[in-house]
Amino acid sequence: MDWFISTAAAQTTGAAAQPNPIMSMLPLLLIFIVFYFMLIRPQSKRAKEHRAMLAALEVGNEIATAGGIIGKVTEVGENFVTVEIASNVLVKVQRNTIAQVLPKGTIKGS
């Protein structure tokens, strides 16, 4: 059994060269850059566009909600929007649930 110990001691006696710290951080930096350009930046751009769309919302716009309800805006409040989904059928929805503003005449075409 002594020959195992002497072999292991002989292997650890060699001095290893220290790696460059910049080169060891390079893969992490590259991963962060890729995540920024592929995930973080597009998501923040989409959120900014959604906030601008909600700020420009006005009476008469035709909208689609995230739940799939399509209707015409009849009243705009600070947090809620009243939407007419059929003749004399009004629904109050939260502003954040509005997914998109549709082109004029979309509801009549469907």
PyMOL commands that set and color helices and strands:
alter all, ss='L'
color gray80, all
select helices_A, chain A and resi 2-12+21-55+95-97+106-109
alter helices_A, ss='H'
color red, helices_A
select strands_A, chain A and resi 62-65+70-76+80-86+89-94+98-102
alter strands_A, ss='S'
color yellow, strands_A
deselect
rebuild
show_as cartoon
